[in-house]
């Protein structure tokens, strides 16, 4: 009889303690869980080396981008605008990085004109950079001031996000040493 009463008491104590422990640990576990890179274009990121997700995390953003073959046009544009040091020396920024395919959507004559107009190129490129680290949760319905000075907007949930209602994030939440990078499928144009 005493053993059965002890077992019941222990079971009741365990039943009471379990929800409390779940409630205590759940927010902490959620806060500590790092968001992983997501999106279909993440599959094309090299698995090893400086251009891999692990390799990019060790370098500042402009250097990391230069190691990713999907961002070679962006890297050329950043060099043309003399923004390499600006981006590499910034802290805790978010970059919406147009892929090569994003630049291919621009007619060649327009792209050449943009690449040869340093002021306009700088304006366009700095419009892709937000001076703070943006979380996936903030992007569900967010408005953010860019380094160019205008706002950009984000909407979505889970692993499906759009920027300014037109550009899709195709590989999001890529960490670099000083930035979070979201690869986008359309070049963002600041309001004129």
MARMISE-488733 format. One line per field, with one value per residue (C-alpha): residue number from 0; y, z, x. Coordinates in steps of 0.5 Angstrom, whole numbers, m for minus. Layout:
% MARMISE-488733
pos <- NUM, ...
py <- Y, ...
pz <- Z, ...
px <- X, ...
***
This chain:
% MARMISE-488733
pos <- 0, 1, 2, 3, 4, 5, 6, 7, 8, 9, 10, 11, 12, 13, 14, 15, 16, 17, 18, 19, 20, 21, 22, 23, 24, 25, 26, 27, 28, 29, 30, 31, 32, 33, 34, 35, 36, 37, 38, 39, 40, 41, 42, 43, 44, 45, 46, 47, 48, 49, 50, 51, 52, 53, 54, 55, 56, 57, 58, 59, 60, 61, 62, 63, 64, 65, 66, 67, 68, 69, 70, 71, 72, 73, 74, 75, 76, 77, 78, 79, 80, 81, 82, 83, 84, 85, 86, 87, 88, 89, 90, 91, 92, 93, 94, 95, 96, 97, 98, 99, 100, 101, 102, 103, 104, 105, 106, 107, 108, 109, 110, 111, 112, 113, 114, 115, 116, 117, 118, 119, 120, 121, 122, 123, 124, 125, 126, 127, 128, 129, 130, 131, 132, 133, 134, 135, 136, 137, 138, 139, 140, 141, 142, 143, 144, 145, 146, 147, 148, 149, 150, 151, 152, 153, 154, 155, 156, 157, 158, 159, 160, 161, 162, 163, 164, 165, 166, 167, 168, 169, 170, 171, 172, 173, 174, 175, 176, 177, 178, 179, 180, 181, 182, 183, 184, 185, 186, 187, 188, 189, 190, 191
py <- 0, 5, 3, 5, 11, 13, 11, 15, 21, 21, 20, 26, 31, 29, 30, 37, 39, 37, 42, 47, 45, 45, 52, 54, 51, 52, 60, 59, 53, 58, 64, 60, 56, 59, 60, 56, 58, 57, 57, 54, 57, 55, 48, 52, 54, 50, 45, 46, 52, 59, 60, 55, 57, 55, 59, 65, 66, 67, 73, 80, 81, 83, 78, 73, 75, 75, 67, 65, 64, 66, 73, 75, 81, 84, 83, 87, 92, 93, 94, 99, 103, 103, 100, 94, 97, 100, 93, 90, 95, 95, 92, 88, 89, 86, 85, 83, 81, 80, 74, 74, 72, 78, 82, 78, 81, 88, 89, 89, 97, 99, 95, 97, 104, 103, 100, 106, 111, 111, 115, 111, 105, 107, 109, 102, 98, 102, 101, 93, 94, 95, 98, 93, 85, 83, 77, 72, 74, 81, 80, 77, 84, 89, 96, 98, 104, 102, 106, 109, 113, 110, 104, 97, 93, 85, 80, 73, 67, 61, 60, 64, 72, 78, 84, 90, 86, 84, 80, 73, 71, 65, 63, 67, 68, 66, 69, 72, 75, 82, 81, 77, 76, 74, 73, 76, 74, 81, 88, 93, 100, 105, 110, 116
pz <- 0, 2, m5, m9, m5, m6, m14, m15, m11, m15, m22, m20, m18, m25, m28, m25, m26, m34, m36, m32, m35, m42, m41, m38, m43, m49, m50, m49, m54, m59, m58, m58, m65, m70, m77, m82, m89, m94, m101, m107, m109, m103, m107, m112, m106, m106, m101, m99, m99, m99, m103, m98, m93, m88, m92, m93, m85, m84, m89, m89, m94, m100, m99, m98, m104, m108, m107, m109, m116, m116, m114, m119, m123, m116, m114, m120, m119, m112, m114, m120, m114, m109, m104, m102, m96, m94, m94, m91, m85, m83, m77, m77, m83, m88, m95, m100, m106, m113, m116, m123, m126, m123, m127, m133, m133, m134, m141, m143, m145, m139, m135, m138, m137, m130, m129, m132, m128, m121, m117, m120, m119, m112, m110, m113, m109, m102, m103, m102, m96, m89, m83, m78, m78, m80, m77, m81, m76, m78, m85, m84, m85, m85, m87, m87, m88, m93, m93, m99, m95, m98, m95, m97, m95, m94, m93, m93, m88, m87, m92, m97, m97, m102, m102, m105, m107, m113, m112, m109, m103, m107, m101, m95, m88, m90, m85, m86, m81, m81, m85, m86, m94, m97, m105, m109, m116, m118, m118, m113, m115, m111, m111, m116
px <- 0, 6, 9, 3, 2, 9, 9, 2, 5, 12, 7, 3, 9, 12, 6, 6, 13, 13, 9, 13, 20, 17, 14, 21, 25, 21, 22, 30, 31, 27, 31, 38, 36, 39, 35, 38, 39, 33, 31, 32, 38, 42, 43, 47, 52, 58, 59, 66, 71, 71, 64, 61, 56, 61, 66, 62, 61, 68, 69, 66, 60, 64, 69, 64, 60, 66, 67, 60, 59, 52, 54, 59, 56, 54, 61, 63, 58, 61, 68, 65, 62, 68, 64, 68, 71, 64, 61, 67, 67, 60, 57, 51, 48, 43, 44, 39, 44, 42, 44, 47, 40, 37, 42, 40, 33, 36, 37, 44, 44, 41, 46, 52, 49, 48, 55, 58, 54, 58, 53, 47, 50, 52, 45, 42, 47, 46, 39, 40, 43, 40, 44, 41, 41, 34, 31, 26, 21, 22, 21, 14, 11, 17, 19, 27, 31, 36, 43, 41, 36, 29, 25, 24, 19, 19, 13, 12, 13, 17, 21, 17, 19, 19, 22, 18, 13, 17, 23, 23, 29, 32, 37, 36, 39, 46, 51, 58, 62, 59, 52, 46, 45, 39, 40, 34, 32, 31, 35, 31, 31, 30, 24, 26
***
